[in-house]
Amino acid sequence: MSEKNKYTPYSILELASVASNSTPEETFKRALDLAQKAEDFGYHRFWLAEHHNMISIASSATAVLIGYIAGGTKKIRVGSGGIMLPNHSPLIVSEQFGTLGSLYPNRIDMGLGRAPGTDQVTAQAIRANRMHAVYKFPEEIGEIQQYFSTENMDYKVRATVAEGVDVPIYILGSSTDSAHLAAKKGLPYAFASHFAPTHLFEALNIYYNNFEPSEYLQEPYTIACINVIAADTDKEAERISTSMLRMMIGVMTGNIDYIQEPIDLTPELKEISENPAFQRMLKYAFVGSKETVKQETQEFLKKTGAGVNELMVASHIYHHEDRVNSYRIFSEVMNEI
């Protein structure tokens, strides 16, 4: 991989995290406010993730939220990070995103993944033949591409609102499987290094070494996701990060709860955060002041070199004002790097 370009676009992955003593309605309004401010901060995209049956995440009706965010912003790209395709019919996904692409031209992205975004019981309730659809993931991406093509006008089954509409497809992954697929199909690739960092470099190498140019993309394009919690001081950021730590403990122990108010870092929390398994999962969680986050971000970009074209940031922060401030600080970091 060659020396990377100086400017790296930066974006947001939004899970619509629900804080304790809050409601989904309030969460949606805060998400829109964040998107509006992110637009002013220079963020390139605002993607929403799909999750189900989790009280702490309200982005279950992902396409609906994309329309809400796109309708309340002016220029930032809005999309899915991602739609978990085995949960859905390719025809319905095409109709939904074709509609979004017509309503908000040149602003909608379609990120597609194959994970359930939930537990197995809920996944079965979403789509009974889901596992069959998992194995057909490459073929179902092809079906969506067909529905968006103008050539599909001659077919019996059509997504008429999608034909000829420009909605780029991104392949999402947290292991090496999707890297092979994205390379073979000549599509951009987004890696979930914010929670699955282990295979980041292997996946990037597979993607770059096997990339086949296509009508959609002539050169490889990658997005890597990281966690960032930035504040005015390291100590303040550490305190704010306890909400994320407690959330991750809940995920790892199966006791998922609302995002909790930050607390002082207790010896117990500190010990858990230093656990090797915990450290591996949050390897790319940059917590601290502007200077601290800047140093860690620069190191990450230096290690990945030209392998990462764009950074996407996730954050689990209790107070909305702290989240906005964190994203503001990170935008300053990216403009100084």
C-alpha positions as CSV (number, residue, x, y, z in Angstrom):
1,M,0.0,0.0,0.0
2,S,1.3,3.4,-1.0
3,E,1.5,6.6,1.1
4,K,-2.0,7.8,1.9
5,N,-3.4,11.1,0.8
6,K,-3.1,13.9,3.4
7,Y,-6.9,14.6,3.8
8,T,-9.0,11.8,5.3
9,P,-12.8,12.2,5.3
10,Y,-14.4,11.6,8.6
11,S,-17.9,10.3,9.3
12,I,-20.3,9.2,12.0
13,L,-21.9,5.8,12.8
14,E,-25.0,6.5,14.8
15,L,-26.7,3.7,16.8
16,A,-29.4,6.0,18.3
17,S,-28.3,4.9,21.7
18,V,-31.1,5.3,24.3
19,A,-30.0,6.8,27.6
20,S,-31.6,5.9,30.9
21,N,-34.5,8.2,31.8
22,S,-35.0,8.9,28.1
23,T,-37.3,7.7,25.3
24,P,-36.8,6.7,21.7
25,E,-38.6,9.8,20.6
26,E,-36.1,12.0,22.5
27,T,-33.2,9.8,21.1
28,F,-34.4,10.4,17.5
29,K,-34.5,14.2,18.0
30,R,-31.0,14.2,19.5
31,A,-29.8,12.1,16.6
32,L,-31.1,14.7,14.2
33,D,-29.5,17.5,16.2
34,L,-26.2,15.7,16.1
35,A,-26.5,15.2,12.3
36,Q,-27.2,18.9,11.8
37,K,-24.2,19.9,13.9
38,A,-22.0,17.2,12.3
39,E,-22.8,18.8,8.9
40,D,-21.5,22.1,10.3
41,F,-18.4,20.3,11.7
42,G,-17.5,19.0,8.3
43,Y,-18.4,15.3,8.7
44,H,-18.8,13.5,5.4
45,R,-21.5,10.9,6.2
46,F,-24.0,10.1,8.9
47,W,-24.8,6.3,8.9
48,L,-27.3,4.5,11.0
49,A,-26.9,0.9,12.2
50,E,-29.6,-1.8,12.3
51,H,-30.3,-3.5,15.6
52,H,-33.3,-5.3,17.0
53,N,-34.7,-6.2,20.4
54,M,-32.2,-4.1,22.3
55,I,-33.6,-1.5,24.7
56,S,-30.3,0.5,24.4
57,I,-30.5,1.0,20.6
58,A,-33.4,2.6,18.8
59,S,-32.2,2.3,15.2
60,S,-34.3,-0.7,14.3
61,A,-36.3,0.9,11.5
62,T,-33.1,2.0,9.8
63,A,-34.6,3.2,6.5
64,V,-37.2,5.3,8.2
65,L,-34.5,7.0,10.4
66,I,-32.4,7.7,7.3
67,G,-35.3,9.6,5.7
68,Y,-35.8,11.5,9.0
69,I,-32.1,12.5,9.2
70,A,-31.8,13.3,5.5
71,G,-34.9,15.4,5.6
72,G,-33.5,17.5,8.4
73,T,-30.1,18.1,6.9
74,K,-28.9,19.7,3.7
75,K,-25.7,18.2,2.4
76,I,-24.2,15.5,4.6
77,R,-24.5,12.0,3.1
78,V,-26.9,9.7,5.1
79,G,-27.0,6.0,4.9
80,S,-27.0,2.6,6.6
81,G,-24.1,1.2,8.5
82,G,-25.8,-1.1,7.8
83,I,-28.8,-2.8,6.6
84,M,-28.5,-6.4,7.7
85,L,-29.6,-7.8,4.3
86,P,-30.5,-11.4,5.4
87,N,-33.2,-9.8,7.6
88,H,-34.9,-8.3,4.5
89,S,-36.2,-9.0,1.0
90,P,-33.8,-7.5,-1.6
91,L,-36.9,-6.1,-3.4
92,I,-38.1,-4.2,-0.4
93,V,-34.7,-2.9,0.4
94,S,-34.4,-1.7,-3.2
95,E,-37.8,0.0,-3.1
96,Q,-36.9,1.7,0.2
97,F,-33.5,3.0,-0.8
98,G,-34.7,3.9,-4.3
99,T,-37.3,6.1,-2.8
100,L,-34.7,7.7,-0.4
101,G,-32.4,8.2,-3.3
102,S,-35.1,10.0,-5.3
103,L,-36.1,12.2,-2.3
104,Y,-32.5,13.1,-1.4
105,P,-30.4,12.8,-4.7
106,N,-26.7,12.1,-4.4
107,R,-26.9,11.9,-0.6
108,I,-28.0,8.3,0.2
109,D,-25.6,5.4,0.9
110,M,-26.6,1.7,1.2
111,G,-24.2,-0.2,3.5
112,L,-25.1,-3.9,3.6
113,G,-24.0,-6.5,6.2
114,R,-24.9,-10.1,6.8
115,A,-25.0,-10.3,10.7
116,P,-28.4,-10.4,12.4
117,G,-28.0,-7.3,14.5
118,T,-29.7,-9.1,17.3
119,D,-30.0,-12.5,19.1
120,Q,-30.8,-15.7,17.2
121,V,-34.4,-15.9,18.6
122,T,-35.2,-12.4,17.4
123,A,-33.4,-13.1,14.1
124,Q,-35.7,-16.1,13.5
125,A,-38.7,-13.9,14.3
126,I,-37.6,-11.3,11.7
127,R,-37.1,-13.8,8.9
128,A,-37.7,-17.5,9.3
129,N,-35.4,-18.5,6.5
130,R,-32.7,-16.0,7.5
131,M,-29.9,-18.6,7.6
132,H,-30.6,-19.5,4.0
133,A,-30.5,-15.8,3.1
134,V,-27.1,-15.5,4.9
135,Y,-25.6,-18.0,2.4
136,K,-27.2,-16.1,-0.4
137,F,-25.8,-12.8,0.7
138,P,-23.6,-12.3,-2.5
139,E,-26.5,-13.3,-4.7
140,E,-28.9,-10.9,-2.9
141,I,-26.5,-8.0,-3.3
142,G,-26.6,-8.9,-7.0
143,E,-30.4,-8.8,-7.0
144,I,-30.3,-5.3,-5.5
145,Q,-27.9,-4.1,-8.2
146,Q,-30.2,-5.6,-10.8
147,Y,-33.2,-3.7,-9.3
148,F,-31.3,-0.4,-9.4
149,S,-30.2,-1.0,-13.1
150,T,-32.2,0.5,-16.0
151,E,-32.0,-2.9,-17.7
152,N,-34.4,-4.2,-15.1
153,M,-37.2,-2.5,-16.9
154,D,-37.5,-5.5,-19.1
155,Y,-37.9,-8.0,-16.1
156,K,-41.2,-9.2,-14.6
157,V,-40.3,-8.2,-11.1
158,R,-39.2,-4.5,-10.8
159,A,-38.4,-2.0,-8.2
160,T,-39.6,0.9,-10.4
161,V,-38.7,3.6,-7.8
162,A,-35.1,2.3,-7.8
163,E,-34.3,1.9,-11.5
164,G,-31.6,4.3,-12.5
165,V,-31.3,5.9,-9.1
166,D,-27.8,6.5,-7.8
167,V,-27.4,4.9,-4.4
168,P,-23.9,3.5,-3.8
169,I,-23.6,0.1,-2.2
170,Y,-20.9,-0.5,0.6
171,I,-20.1,-4.0,1.9
172,L,-19.8,-4.1,5.7
173,G,-17.7,-6.6,7.6
174,S,-16.1,-7.5,10.9
175,S,-14.1,-10.5,9.6
176,T,-12.3,-11.4,6.4
177,D,-15.3,-13.0,4.6
178,S,-16.8,-9.7,3.4
179,A,-13.4,-8.4,2.4
180,H,-13.2,-11.2,-0.3
181,L,-16.7,-10.4,-1.4
182,A,-16.2,-6.6,-1.6
183,A,-13.0,-7.1,-3.6
184,K,-14.7,-9.6,-6.0
185,K,-17.7,-7.3,-6.6
186,G,-15.6,-4.2,-6.9
187,L,-17.5,-2.3,-4.2
188,P,-16.3,-0.1,-1.3
189,Y,-15.6,-1.8,2.0
190,A,-16.3,-0.7,5.6
191,F,-14.8,-2.6,8.5
192,A,-16.2,-2.7,12.0
193,S,-12.9,-2.1,13.8
194,H,-14.7,-0.3,16.6
195,F,-15.8,-3.6,18.1
196,A,-13.9,-6.3,16.0
197,P,-10.4,-5.0,15.6
198,T,-8.6,-8.3,15.4
199,H,-8.9,-8.9,11.6
200,L,-8.6,-5.3,10.5
201,F,-5.2,-5.5,8.8
202,E,-5.8,-8.9,7.3
203,A,-9.2,-7.8,5.9
204,L,-7.7,-4.7,4.4
205,N,-4.9,-6.6,2.7
206,I,-7.3,-9.2,1.3
207,Y,-9.5,-6.4,-0.1
208,Y,-6.6,-4.4,-1.7
209,N,-4.8,-7.5,-3.0
210,N,-7.9,-9.0,-4.6
211,F,-9.8,-5.9,-5.7
212,E,-11.4,-6.1,-9.2
213,P,-12.5,-2.8,-10.7
214,S,-16.1,-2.6,-11.6
215,E,-18.7,-0.3,-13.1
216,Y,-19.3,1.0,-9.6
217,L,-15.7,1.5,-8.4
218,Q,-12.4,1.7,-10.3
219,E,-10.1,1.7,-7.3
220,P,-10.4,0.3,-3.8
221,Y,-12.1,2.4,-1.2
222,T,-12.2,1.6,2.5
223,I,-13.8,2.9,5.7
224,A,-12.5,1.9,9.2
225,C,-14.7,2.6,12.2
226,I,-13.3,3.6,15.6
227,N,-14.6,4.7,19.0
228,V,-13.9,8.2,20.1
229,I,-14.7,9.9,23.3
230,A,-13.1,13.3,23.4
231,A,-13.4,16.0,26.1
232,D,-11.6,19.1,27.3
233,T,-9.3,17.1,29.6
234,D,-8.2,13.4,29.8
235,K,-9.8,13.1,33.2
236,E,-13.2,14.4,31.9
237,A,-13.1,12.0,28.9
238,E,-12.2,9.1,31.2
239,R,-15.2,9.8,33.3
240,I,-17.5,10.2,30.3
241,S,-16.2,6.9,29.0
242,T,-17.6,4.9,32.0
243,S,-21.0,4.9,30.2
244,M,-19.4,3.0,27.3
245,L,-17.5,0.7,29.7
246,R,-20.7,-0.2,31.5
247,M,-22.5,-0.7,28.2
248,M,-19.8,-3.0,26.9
249,I,-19.9,-5.0,30.2
250,G,-23.6,-5.5,29.7
251,V,-23.1,-6.7,26.1
252,M,-20.4,-9.2,27.1
253,T,-22.4,-10.5,30.1
254,G,-25.8,-10.5,28.3
255,N,-27.2,-7.9,30.6
256,I,-28.0,-5.2,28.1
257,D,-29.3,-2.0,29.6
258,Y,-29.9,1.7,28.7
259,I,-26.8,3.9,28.4
260,Q,-26.0,4.9,32.0
261,E,-24.9,8.2,33.4
262,P,-21.2,8.5,33.8
263,I,-19.5,7.9,37.2
264,D,-16.0,8.2,38.5
265,L,-13.8,5.3,37.4
266,T,-14.0,2.8,40.2
267,P,-11.2,0.3,40.9
268,E,-13.6,-2.5,39.8
269,L,-14.4,-0.7,36.5
270,K,-10.7,0.0,35.9
271,E,-9.8,-3.7,36.5
272,I,-12.5,-4.8,34.1
273,S,-11.3,-2.3,31.5
274,E,-7.8,-3.7,31.7
275,N,-9.0,-7.3,31.1
276,P,-7.3,-8.6,27.9
277,A,-10.6,-9.6,26.3
278,F,-12.0,-6.1,27.0
279,Q,-8.7,-4.5,25.7
280,R,-8.9,-6.5,22.5
281,M,-12.5,-5.4,21.8
282,L,-11.8,-1.7,22.5
283,K,-8.3,-1.6,20.9
284,Y,-9.4,1.3,18.7
285,A,-11.3,3.3,21.4
286,F,-9.6,6.7,21.6
287,V,-10.5,8.4,24.9
288,G,-9.0,11.7,26.1
289,S,-8.4,15.3,25.4
290,K,-8.0,16.7,22.0
291,E,-4.2,16.2,22.1
292,T,-4.6,12.6,23.3
293,V,-7.2,11.7,20.7
294,K,-5.1,13.4,18.0
295,Q,-2.0,11.4,18.9
296,E,-3.9,8.1,18.9
297,T,-5.7,8.9,15.6
298,Q,-2.5,9.9,13.9
299,E,-0.9,6.6,15.1
300,F,-3.9,4.6,13.7
301,L,-3.7,6.4,10.3
302,K,0.1,5.8,10.3
303,K,-0.3,2.1,10.9
304,T,-3.1,1.6,8.3
305,G,-1.3,3.8,5.8
306,A,-3.1,4.0,2.5
307,G,-5.3,1.0,3.6
308,V,-7.9,3.3,5.1
309,N,-9.5,6.0,2.9
310,E,-12.0,7.3,5.5
311,L,-12.6,7.2,9.3
312,M,-16.0,6.6,10.8
313,V,-16.6,7.3,14.4
314,A,-18.9,5.7,16.9
315,S,-19.5,7.0,20.5
316,H,-21.5,5.8,23.4
317,I,-21.9,9.0,25.6
318,Y,-24.8,9.6,28.0
319,H,-25.2,13.4,27.8
320,H,-26.1,14.8,24.4
321,E,-24.0,17.9,25.0
322,D,-20.9,15.7,25.7
323,R,-21.5,13.8,22.5
324,V,-21.8,16.9,20.4
325,N,-18.6,18.3,22.1
326,S,-16.8,15.1,21.5
327,Y,-17.6,15.1,17.8
328,R,-16.7,18.8,17.6
329,I,-13.3,18.1,19.1
330,F,-12.7,15.2,16.7
331,S,-13.6,17.3,13.7
332,E,-10.9,19.7,14.9
333,V,-8.5,16.8,15.2
334,M,-9.1,15.6,11.7
335,N,-8.7,19.1,10.3
336,E,-5.3,19.4,12.0
337,I,-3.9,16.1,11.0
